[in-house]
Amino acid sequence: MPQAAGQVDAGGVDPESLYRRYAPMVLRRCRRMLGDDERARDAMHDVFIQVLSHRERLTEEAPSSLMWRIATHVCLNRLRSIKRRPEAPSDEALLLAVAELPDEAERTGARALLGRLFGGEPTSSRIIAMLHYVDGMTLEETAAEVGLSVSGVRKRLRSLRERLGALLPAGEQA
């Protein structure tokens, strides 16, 4: 029986083969989520370190989905870590991205709104929002990626939209 890319006979995956084939995709994902090339490269390496550490247990038949999921989780963990430790040295590129917003009030307002919107949400809701709204996945694709039904994904997105509507002033609601 033919093996999927990255599979090895002894049960597990071949990290070197996965790296050669999926490193560019993982790096793009990390750049998109973290917004900084240096952090994205570090996160990409962490993804492959995880693959290397767990290679015997990984038997995923869809290696691109596996790599995408691991990259998403590594990046979300890094973003949470940054949020928890604001005293950590700030990233120059991230500061520049925030500084490029039109004015101070917009930057502060955007940060505060996102903090309130996602503050009490489970990680899975953040992932669903990222996959659907940022990455442009359909409801069906998002549901398959996170292991929920389409109606479950739709319910989470509806809840986020309602919460956003409650957070926005009446004149700004879509």
N, C-alpha and C positions, 0 to 999 in steps of 0.2 A: 504494500500500500504506500503511495507517495506521501512524503512528509510535508507539512506546512513549512514555510520559510521560518527559520529559526529553531525548528524542532530537532532534537537529537534522539537517538535510539534508546538511551538509558533512562528515559522518562525525564522530561525537563526541556529547557530551551538552551540554545547556543547563544550566549551573550555577544560574542564577536560577530556572528552573522546578523543578529538583530541590530547591532550598532552600525554595521556597514549599510544595512538596508533602511533603517528607520531613524538614524541620528538627525538627518535634515528635517524630517517631519516633527520629531520631538523638539528640536531647537526652535522651529517656527511656532509651535504651540507655547513653549515657554516664553518666547519673545512677546507673543500676543498677550499672554496673561500677566507677565511681569513688567513689560514695557521698557526693558533695559537689556542690552546685549550681554553685559558682563554677568548679571544675575541669571539671565537665561542660560548662558553657557554652564554656570555652576549648577543650576537646576537640572539641566540636561545630563550632566555627569552624575548627579545624584540619582537620576532615573536609572541609568545603566548600572550604577553601584547596587541599587535595589534588585535589578534583574540578576546581576552576578551573585548577590547574596542569597537569592531565593530561587536560583535556576533549577534546582532539583524538584521544587514544588510547582513550578510554572509549566503547565501543559496546555496553555491556551491555543485553540485551533485558529484563532483570528489574531495573529500577532500585532497587526496595526492597531486594533482596538485595545489590546493589552497595553501597548506602549502609550497610546493616547490617554487611557485611564490613569496610568501611573504618572505620566507627565502632569495631568490635571491635578491629581492629588498632591504631588510634590510642590507644585506652584501654589496651590491653595494653602498648604501648610506653611510655605515661606511667607505668604501674604499675612496669614494669621500671626506668625512669629513677629513680623515687623510691627503689626498692630499692638501686640502684647508688650513689646520692648521698644517703646518710642525713643529710649535713651541710646539705642544702638546707632552707630554712625549712619547718617542718612545717605541715600544714593543720589549722586549729583544729577543723573539723567531723570530720576523721578522728580526731583525738585524743579528741574527745567521744564518738565512736562506740565507740572502744576502751575509754574510761573507763567507759562504761555497762555493760560486761560485769560480771557479778556480783562478781568479786574479782580481785585482782592475779595470783594463781596461774593462774586461767582464761585471762586475757588473755595472759600470757606463754606458757602452754602452747599456746594456740591458734596464736599467731604462730610458735612454734618448730615445731609439728607441720606447719603449712602450708609453712613454709620447707623442712623436710626432705622433705615429700611432693613438692613441685613443684621443688625445687632442681635436680635433674638431668634433669628432664623437658623434652622439646622444646616449643616454643611451641604447636605443633599439639595436643598433649595437653592443655595448659591451656585452649585454646579449646574442645576437645571437652568437657571437664569442665564448663566454664562454660555452653555451649549446652545440654547434656543435664541437668545437675543444677540449675543456677541458673535458666536460662531455660525449662526444662521441655520442651524439644524431644524428639521421639521419636528413636529410633535412626536411622530412615530420614531424618528431617528433618536431623539432625545430620550424617549421612553426606553428604547432598546439599550441605549448606552448606560442608563442609570438603573435599569432593572425594575422599572415601574410600568404600570399600564398607562396607556395614552390618557385615560381619564384622570389618573393620579397626577400626571405631569400637568395636565390642563388645570386641575384644581390648585396645585402649588403656584402656577403662574397667575391664576386668577387671584389667589390670596395675596401675592406680592403686588399685583396691580391695585387691588383694593387698599392695601396698606400704603402704597405710594400715594394713591388718591387722597387718603386721610392725612398724609403728611404735607401735601402741597397746599398752598393757599388756593382759595376758590378760583381765582383768575388764571392760575397756571395749569389747571387740570385739563387733560386732553379730552 
